[in-house]
């Protein structure tokens, strides 16, 4: 019998307004416990303003084998916004 | 009684009271640390290691206050005292047991700490009320953690219910030690340092009993005149230096590295 709890993926936000970034996963019996355990694993040393958890099995992902999903057969480089500088911060 | 000796008693009773709090935290923190590498699930291993560090950190806060009052060095208090000089209650000395016992003990302790710290918020000793305010913030998470485990394990499966009930049967009479009346109790109450242990025990029972009953765990208590009363014999003794042999083993372990090289600089 599998005695491990389910896994939850953990998303961490350093400060309000920043994107939540995937930082890893935790085993937990339910979402509330997952948040608590994620706090111990990922929010204890890193500055944290918010955590998200989501059941790993609820994530729908692409298959690495299925390369055709991302295939690009003709040159589309003209579509890349290469000629522009995109600064991290916009000044006004 | 002349004024000088009265002041001495009052000072001594405050010092002992702070030392009781420091010792409880240090010894339970050490017990929690014994799960490092052994907890039933990796995440709980880390959670208990984290809580162990927090409890030992809290003991340092109390030892530092004790140092302000007496000059005693916190490291010396932890590493140079004989095991029978510790003033912790027996409750925190007992071996970590199975995970159910650890969860129940931690829950009982966390609620007791919350009740004690809240009562200290209006202590006439300013250093006491400030310390209580600081520690309460971190304690809230400990409570959330142990309460969450208690509520999930209490009646989850036949096996978890059996283990949790055995843990409660064992831990409940022991936990009375957290509210063991101290010799100088009347001094402390008169000086407004502290509210009496009996009143705190009542508050504690009002939280603990409904919480355990909500997950079908039975406690040896009866309700009289609207108040819960334990019907078991309390496991007292720690505050007057009557400890179990478990404390000797624990303190040997705690002081082992220090004794190998007492003068080492870390």
Interface residues (C-beta under 8 A of the other chain):
Chain A: X4 X5 X26 X27 X28 X29 X30 X32 X33 X36 X37 X39 X40 X41 X44
Chain B: X41 X42 X43 X44 X46 X47 X50 X141 X144 X145 X148 X152
